[in-house]
């Protein structure tokens, strides 16, 4: 039953955020709003209901650390692909190490 609730809540939030993204300009926002925020909110809501606020706070801090690490990865990709004209596929694969090191570094420094 828990999986059905997760599916319904997650699907409803993804649809809501996709609708918001579709209304905004430029249309590139639709994908941005359709994925991460809605899934994170659904996950946190279900975590609060199942595990309590304290556990959800730990999960939220982990999500923030992952987002910061992803920002570092995205900035490195934009620089190397957009400014230096590196090839996209090998660059994005190679730079995943930045996300991994950033996420685990932030975890070790602040969340452990």
Secondary structure, DSSP 8 states (H G I E B T S, - for coil): -HHHHHHHHHHHHHHHHHHHHHHSSSTTHHHHHHTHHHHHHHHHHHHHHHH-HHHHHHHHHHHHHHHHHHHHHHHHHIIIIIIS---HHHHHHHHHHHHHHHHHHHIIIII-
